[in-house]
Amino acid sequence: MSANTAAKSQTIRDPRAVKIKRALLSVSDKDGLIDLAKALSEHSVEILSTGGTAKAIKDAGIDVKDVSDHTGFPEMMDGRVKTLHPKVHGGILSRRSDDNHVQAQKDHEIGDIDLVVVNLYPFSETVAKGADYDTCIENIDIGGPAMIRSAAKNHEFVTIITDPQDYEDVIEELKTHEGATTYKLRQKLAANAYSLTATYDSNISSWFMKQTNADEFPRRISFSGTLQQSLRYGENPHQNAALYHVDGSTRPGAAHSSQIQGKELSYNNINDTDAAYELVAEFDAPAVAIIKHANPCGVSTGDNVSDAYDRALRCDPVSAFGGIIALNRTLTADVAEKIIKVFSEVIIAPDVEAGALDILKTKKNLRVLTTGGLPDIHAKRHLVKRIAGGLLVQDCDNGVITAEDLRVVSEREPTQEELEDMIFAFKVAKHVKSNAIIYAKDGATVGIGAGQMSRLDSSRIAARKAIDAAEAAGFPDSLAKGSVVASDAFFPFADGLISAAEAGVTAVIQPGGSIRDEEVIKAADERGLAMVYTDMRHFRH
């Protein structure tokens, strides 16, 4: 016996390999179907099928038996009942090693079904297309999940395929094991199957909650996602990571973008890019944000994205090195020319001009993403954070403050220019890690203090950034001179506000609500500052 023959013989003798003699195929996704059916036919597998799947197999010249002929029972109720039959589920669920099961099969003339190939009615796709309620209901699969769960439960004897991506693995095993599959593969496919049915039911449950206006936080909650790509590593090289698409979500952003240039995205790239794009979506005017470690180091609006980019970069040109750049308008060639002068990791924009892409191609590692649109900052959605033994779930922070929402608490009323800058700065504060202090002037940040344990420290850091930016630009005075300051939460003491006043601010926007509010208001009045309350906090942890 040759070495190859011996190896093959040893493989075939796998004691848990199960030969496939009869298969049931019922799929809505016909990709790869005919190749699989041909492989089954070549191994003399009897094929059972239904509806459009049976027609496609017949049209390919492959023998197929209709499920209704197998069960002796017609399809009925507009196809709602076709595989829900003992000759189907008995053939799938029978333990071949159990004499009682085998005898029951003989008594009721139930033949084995060794392979089940099912993918489900396209419920989520139907919802995404805006179908009406009744159409969505009709796209809730019943027979499919029942067969999948039956086959997965009995994976000791039955192979279950729920995704065309797995066809090739099964076809290869049929070749290698003379028409049989191994237990290891069946176990893997069963796990995939239960993931699918869990996801499917989760999507239906989420949809039903919206239709019935059920409690915002239901008694039981589930979230589902589909693997998009494995990542090189997580936040650090010793951590594994992957990107999943949230099922049913089409929110424009990093997860659903098209990468048109550059090397593979990392976990940190995606996280920072998401933060950057959500920030620029806050603004109606052309806007640019430059992000580093999930915090903005410069944000600006402008008459156009070129002007906005210049002023965003000016805020902190040192931190911008190796940053993420987000635009809420099409990336133009003139902006591309500026961007390539500073090392950047990622650019994300709704679209990119052809001329701009030609320029960006000179930096082949620069990742360029397009989204086709901007996320809706008003859309209601849940944010989820995993903790030990639990999940923290909350609404996203889509609170928006307008001029009409503000309460002037100082002796001096703010000017129109100060009001506009305060609203701008408070929008930015929503996207900066707490404690957040934002100095802004003329629709651009001039100093940002982020993530400090003390609000006073954040204020001092932001003031220092404004001085550094002025020196880099060759200006004689700190960029904070004549600016406004936004605080994401109230000033617990007057010291943070006094620090901002010493940096040169003229107006303050903050939520208010401290037990020392009067002390803080007095400090503002003593320094001639205008101060407004938002009565809305923007903590970001």
C-alpha positions in Angstrom: 0.0 0.0 0.0 1.4 3.4 -0.9 1.8 6.2 1.6 -0.9 8.2 0.0 -3.3 5.3 0.0 -2.6 4.5 3.6 -3.2 8.2 4.6 -6.5 8.2 2.6 -7.6 4.9 4.2 -6.8 6.2 7.7 -8.8 9.4 7.0 -11.8 7.4 5.8 -11.8 5.2 8.8 -12.6 8.2 11.1 -15.1 6.4 13.4 -17.3 9.5 13.6 -17.4 10.3 9.9 -21.0 10.0 8.5 -21.8 9.2 4.9 -24.4 11.5 3.3 -27.0 9.5 1.5 -29.9 12.0 1.5 -29.8 15.8 1.6 -32.6 18.4 1.9 -31.8 21.8 0.2 -34.1 24.8 0.7 -32.3 28.2 0.2 -33.3 31.8 -0.6 -29.7 32.6 -1.4 -28.8 30.6 -4.6 -25.1 31.5 -4.6 -23.1 28.3 -5.0 -26.2 26.1 -4.9 -25.6 24.3 -8.2 -21.9 23.5 -7.4 -23.0 21.9 -4.2 -25.8 20.0 -5.8 -23.4 18.7 -8.5 -21.0 17.5 -5.8 -23.8 15.7 -4.0 -25.0 14.1 -7.2 -21.5 12.9 -8.0 -21.6 11.1 -4.6 -25.0 9.5 -5.4 -26.8 11.6 -2.7 -30.5 11.8 -3.1 -31.6 15.5 -3.1 -34.8 16.7 -1.6 -35.9 20.3 -2.2 -38.7 22.8 -2.3 -40.0 25.6 -4.5 -37.4 27.8 -6.2 -34.5 25.8 -5.0 -35.9 22.6 -6.6 -36.5 24.5 -9.8 -33.0 25.8 -9.9 -31.5 22.3 -9.4 -33.8 20.8 -12.0 -32.9 23.5 -14.5 -29.2 22.6 -14.0 -30.0 19.0 -15.1 -29.6 17.5 -11.6 -32.1 15.0 -10.2 -34.1 16.3 -7.4 -37.2 15.1 -5.5 -39.8 17.5 -4.2 -40.2 17.5 -0.5 -44.0 17.1 -0.9 -43.3 13.8 -2.8 -41.1 12.6 0.0 -43.6 13.4 2.7 -46.7 12.5 0.8 -48.2 15.8 2.0 -48.7 18.9 -0.2 -47.2 22.3 0.4 -50.0 24.6 1.8 -51.0 27.9 3.2 -48.9 30.0 0.7 -45.8 27.9 1.6 -46.1 28.5 5.3 -46.3 24.7 5.8 -44.1 22.5 3.6 -41.2 21.1 5.7 -43.0 21.0 9.1 -43.6 17.2 8.8 -42.5 14.1 10.8 -40.9 12.6 7.7 -38.6 15.7 7.6 -37.9 16.3 11.2 -37.9 12.6 12.1 -35.4 12.0 9.4 -33.2 14.8 10.8 -33.6 14.2 14.5 -33.3 10.4 14.6 -30.3 9.2 16.6 -29.0 6.5 14.3 -27.4 4.7 17.2 -30.6 4.4 19.2 -32.6 1.3 18.5 -35.9 2.9 19.6 -35.3 5.8 17.2 -34.5 3.4 14.4 -37.6 1.3 15.1 -39.8 4.4 15.1 -38.4 5.3 11.7 -39.2 1.8 10.4 -42.7 1.9 11.9 -43.5 5.2 10.2 -41.4 4.8 7.1 -39.2 7.7 7.9 -35.9 7.8 6.0 -32.7 9.4 7.2 -31.8 13.0 6.1 -28.1 13.3 6.6 -27.5 16.8 5.2 -29.7 20.0 5.6 -28.8 23.1 3.6 -31.0 26.0 4.6 -30.7 29.8 4.7 -33.5 31.9 5.9 -36.1 34.2 4.4 -34.4 37.7 4.1 -36.2 39.3 7.0 -33.6 42.0 7.8 -33.2 42.9 4.1 -36.9 43.2 3.8 -37.1 45.6 6.7 -34.1 47.6 5.4 -36.0 48.1 2.1 -38.8 49.8 4.0 -41.4 47.0 3.4 -44.8 47.3 5.1 -45.7 45.4 8.3 -47.5 42.5 6.6 -44.6 41.9 4.1 -42.1 41.9 7.0 -44.2 39.4 8.8 -44.4 37.1 5.8 -40.6 37.2 5.7 -40.3 35.6 9.1 -39.0 32.1 8.4 -40.5 29.2 10.4 -39.7 26.0 8.7 -36.1 27.0 8.1 -35.1 27.7 11.7 -36.9 24.6 12.8 -34.9 22.4 10.4 -31.7 24.2 11.3 -32.1 23.7 15.0 -33.1 20.1 14.5 -30.0 19.3 12.3 -27.7 21.3 14.6 -29.0 19.4 17.7 -28.4 16.1 15.9 -25.0 17.1 14.6 -23.6 13.8 15.7 -25.2 12.3 12.6 -26.4 15.2 10.5 -24.5 17.9 8.7 -26.1 21.4 8.7 -25.1 24.2 6.3 -26.5 27.7 6.7 -24.1 29.8 4.7 -22.8 29.4 1.1 -19.3 30.2 2.4 -19.3 26.7 4.0 -20.2 24.8 0.8 -16.5 24.4 -0.3 -15.5 22.9 3.1 -18.3 20.3 2.8 -17.5 19.6 -0.9 -13.9 19.1 0.0 -14.8 16.6 2.8 -17.0 14.7 0.5 -14.0 14.2 -1.8 -11.6 13.4 1.0 -13.8 11.1 2.9 -15.7 9.3 0.1 -19.0 11.1 0.5 -18.8 11.5 4.3 -18.2 14.4 6.7 -16.2 14.4 9.9 -17.6 15.1 13.3 -15.2 18.1 13.7 -16.7 19.8 10.7 -20.3 19.0 11.7 -19.7 20.4 15.2 -18.3 23.6 13.7 -21.3 23.9 11.3 -23.7 23.3 14.1 -22.2 26.2 16.1 -22.5 28.4 13.1 -26.1 27.3 12.7 -27.1 28.3 16.2 -25.4 31.7 15.8 -27.5 32.3 12.7 -30.9 31.4 14.4 -29.9 33.5 17.5 -29.1 36.4 15.2 -32.3 35.9 13.2 -34.5 35.9 16.2 -32.7 38.8 17.7 -33.4 40.9 14.6 -37.0 40.0 14.6 -37.3 40.8 18.3 -35.7 44.2 17.9 -38.1 45.0 15.0 -41.1 43.9 17.0 -40.1 46.1 19.9 -40.1 49.1 17.6 -43.4 48.2 16.0 -45.2 47.8 19.3 -43.6 50.7 21.1 -42.6 48.4 23.8 -40.6 49.5 26.9 -37.4 51.2 25.9 -35.4 48.7 27.8 -37.2 45.4 27.4 -37.2 42.5 29.9 -34.7 40.7 27.7 -32.4 42.2 25.2 -30.1 40.8 22.5 -27.7 42.3 20.0 -26.5 40.6 16.9 -23.7 41.1 14.4 -22.0 39.5 11.4 -18.3 39.1 11.2 -16.9 41.6 8.7 -13.2 41.1 9.1 -10.6 39.8 11.5 -8.2 42.5 12.6 -4.5 42.2 13.0 -4.9 42.8 16.8 -6.8 44.8 19.2 -5.8 47.9 21.2 -2.5 46.2 21.8 -0.7 43.4 19.9 -1.4 40.7 22.5 -5.2 41.2 22.1 -7.2 39.6 19.3 -9.9 41.6 17.6 -12.5 41.6 14.8 -15.0 44.0 13.2 -18.7 43.0 13.2 -21.5 44.7 11.4 -24.5 45.3 13.6 -27.3 43.4 11.8 -29.9 45.8 10.4 -27.8 48.9 10.8 -26.9 51.0 7.8 -25.6 54.0 9.7 -22.8 55.6 7.6 -19.5 55.5 9.3 -16.3 53.5 9.7 -18.0 50.1 10.0 -20.0 50.5 6.7 -17.5 52.5 4.7 -15.7 51.5 1.5 -12.0 51.5 1.7 -10.7 52.8 -1.6 -7.0 53.1 -0.7 -4.4 52.1 1.9 -3.3 49.2 4.1 -5.6 47.2 6.4 -7.4 49.1 9.1 -6.5 48.3 12.7 -8.8 48.2 15.7 -7.6 51.6 16.9 -8.0 53.1 13.4 -11.6 52.0 13.3 -12.4 53.2 16.8 -10.8 56.6 16.1 -12.4 57.0 12.7 -15.8 56.3 14.1 -15.3 59.0 16.7 -14.1 61.5 14.1 -17.0 60.9 11.7 -19.7 61.1 14.4 -18.2 64.4 15.4 -18.2 66.1 12.0 -21.8 65.0 11.5 -22.8 67.4 14.2 -22.3 70.4 11.8 -24.4 71.7 8.9 -21.5 73.9 7.7 -18.4 72.3 6.1 -16.4 70.7 8.9 -13.2 68.9 9.6 -12.1 67.0 12.7 -8.6 65.6 13.4 -8.7 62.8 16.0 -6.0 61.2 18.1 -6.7 58.4 20.5 -10.5 58.9 20.2 -10.2 62.6 21.2 -10.2 65.6 18.8 -7.0 67.6 18.7 -8.6 70.1 16.3 -12.1 70.8 15.0 -13.3 73.5 12.7 -16.2 74.7 10.5 -15.6 77.0 7.6 -16.9 78.4 4.3 -15.3 75.3 2.7 -13.4 72.2 3.8 -10.1 73.7 2.8 -10.5 76.5 5.3 -11.9 74.2 7.9 -8.9 71.8 7.5 -6.4 74.7 8.0 -8.0 75.9 11.2 -8.5 72.4 12.6 -4.9 71.6 12.0 -3.8 74.9 13.6 -5.3 74.0 16.9 -2.8 71.3 17.7 -0.4 70.5 14.7 1.9 68.4 16.9 -0.9 66.0 18.0 -2.3 65.9 14.5 0.7 63.8 13.4 -0.5 60.3 12.8 -4.1 61.3 13.3 -7.5 60.5 11.8 -9.1 63.2 9.5 -12.9 63.3 9.0 -14.7 65.6 6.7 -18.5 66.1 6.3 -18.1 67.1 2.7 -16.5 65.7 -0.4 -12.7 65.6 -0.1 -11.3 68.0 -2.8 -7.9 68.0 -4.5 -6.8 71.2 -2.7 -7.4 69.6 0.7 -5.7 66.4 -0.4 -2.6 68.5 -1.3 -2.6 69.9 2.3 -3.3 66.5 4.0 -0.3 64.7 2.4 2.1 67.2 3.9 1.3 65.8 7.4 1.5 62.1 8.2 -2.0 60.8 8.8 -3.4 57.3 9.3 -6.9 57.5 7.9 -9.2 59.9 6.0 -13.0 59.5 6.0 -15.4 61.5 4.0 -18.8 61.1 2.2 -16.9 61.1 -1.1 -13.6 61.8 -2.7 -13.0 63.7 -5.9 -11.1 61.7 -8.6 -8.3 64.3 -8.6 -8.0 64.1 -4.8 -7.6 60.4 -5.0 -4.8 60.7 -7.5 -3.0 63.0 -5.0 -3.6 60.7 -2.1 -2.2 57.7 -4.0 1.2 59.2 -3.6 0.9 58.1 0.1 0.1 54.4 -0.6 -0.3 53.4 3.1 -2.8 56.2 3.8 -6.2 54.6 4.4 -9.0 56.4 2.6 -12.6 55.6 3.4 -15.9 56.8 1.8 -19.3 56.5 3.3 -21.8 57.9 0.8 -23.5 59.9 3.5 -23.4 61.2 7.1 -24.9 59.6 10.2 -28.1 61.1 11.5 -27.2 62.7 14.8 -30.8 62.7 15.9 -31.4 59.0 15.2 -32.2 57.0 18.3 -29.9 54.0 19.0 -28.5 52.1 21.9 -24.9 52.0 23.0 -23.6 48.9 24.8 -20.6 48.5 27.1 -19.5 45.1 28.4 -18.7 44.9 32.1 -17.8 41.9 34.2 -21.0 39.7 34.3 -23.2 42.3 32.6 -24.0 44.9 30.0 -24.5 48.6 30.4 -27.0 49.8 27.8 -28.0 53.5 27.2 -29.4 55.8 24.6 -26.7 57.5 22.5 -26.1 61.1 23.4 -28.0 62.8 20.7 -28.9 65.9 22.8 -28.6 69.1 20.8 -28.5 72.6 22.2 -29.8 75.6 20.3 -29.6 79.3 21.2 -33.2 79.1 22.5 -32.2 76.5 25.0 -29.6 78.6 26.7 -30.1 80.5 30.0 -28.0 83.5 30.6 -26.9 83.5 34.2 -24.2 86.3 34.1 -24.7 90.1 34.3 -23.4 90.4 30.8 -25.3 89.1 27.8 -23.2 87.2 25.3 -22.7 88.7 21.8 -24.1 86.9 18.8 -20.5 85.8 17.8 -20.0 84.4 21.3 -23.3 82.6 21.2 -22.3 80.9 17.9 -18.9 79.9 19.2 -20.3 78.6 22.5 -22.8 76.3 20.7 -20.0 75.1 18.4 -17.7 74.4 21.4 -20.5 72.6 23.3 -21.1 70.3 20.3 -17.4 69.5 20.3 -17.4 68.9 24.0 -19.9 66.0 23.5 -17.2 64.1 21.6 -14.3 64.8 24.0 -13.5 62.5 26.9 -14.5 63.8 30.3 -13.5 66.0 31.9 -13.7 68.1 28.8 -12.8 71.8 28.3 -13.0 73.3 24.8 -11.7 76.8 23.9 -13.1 78.0 20.5 -13.1 81.1 18.4 -14.7 81.8 15.0 -16.1 78.3 14.6 -12.8 76.5 15.4 -11.2 74.9 18.4 -8.2 76.7 19.7 -7.5 74.6 22.7 -8.8 71.2 24.0 -8.3 69.6 27.4 -9.5 66.0 27.6 -9.8 63.1 30.0 -8.4 64.7 33.1 -9.5 63.7 36.6 -9.7 67.4 37.5 -11.6 70.0 35.4 -9.0 72.6 36.5 -6.3 70.4 34.9 -8.3 70.1 31.7 -8.7 73.9 31.6 -5.0 74.4 32.1 -4.1 71.9 29.4 -6.4 73.5 26.9 -4.9 76.9 27.7 -1.4 75.5 27.2 -2.4 74.0 23.9 -3.7 77.4 22.7 -0.3 79.0 23.6 1.6 76.2 21.8 -0.6 76.6 18.7 -0.1 80.3 18.6 3.7 79.8 18.8 3.6 77.3 16.0 1.6 79.7 13.8 3.8 82.6 14.7 1.1 84.6 16.5 2.1 86.9 19.4 -0.8 86.0 21.6 -2.4 82.7 22.7 -5.2 81.5 20.4 -7.4 81.5 23.5 -7.4 85.3 23.7 -11.0 86.4 22.9 -12.2 82.8 22.7 -15.2 81.2 24.5 -14.9 78.1 26.7 -17.2 75.1 26.9 -17.3 72.6 29.8 -19.0 69.3 29.3 -20.3 69.4 32.9 -20.6 72.0 35.6 -17.6 73.7 37.2 -17.6 72.2 40.7 -15.4 75.1 41.9 -14.6 78.5 40.5 -11.0 77.6 39.9 -11.6 76.0 36.5 -13.5 79.1 35.2 -10.8 81.4 36.7 -8.1 79.5 34.8 -10.1 79.9 31.6 -10.5 83.6 32.2 -6.8 84.0 32.8 -6.3 82.3 29.4 -8.3 85.1 27.8 -11.8 83.7 27.3 -14.7 86.2 27.2 -17.7 83.8 27.5 -18.6 80.5 29.1 -21.0 77.7 28.3 -21.7 75.0 30.8 -24.5 72.8 32.1 -24.8 74.4 35.5 -26.1 72.5 38.5 -23.2 72.7 41.0 -23.9 73.4 44.7 -21.3 76.2 44.1 -23.0 77.7 41.1 -23.4 81.1 42.8 -19.6 81.2 43.5 -18.9 80.4 39.8 -21.4 83.0 38.5 -19.8 85.6 40.8 -16.3 84.7 39.5 -17.6 85.2 35.9 -19.2 88.5 36.7 -16.1 89.8 38.5 -14.2 89.1 35.3 -16.8 90.5 32.9 -17.5 87.1 31.3 -20.8 86.2 29.8 -22.0 82.8 31.0 -24.9 80.6 29.8 -26.3 77.4 31.2 -27.4 74.5 28.9 -29.0 72.3 31.6 -27.6 69.4 29.6 -24.4 67.5 30.5 -22.2 65.7 27.9 -20.1 63.2 29.9 -18.2 60.8 27.6 -16.3 58.0 29.3 
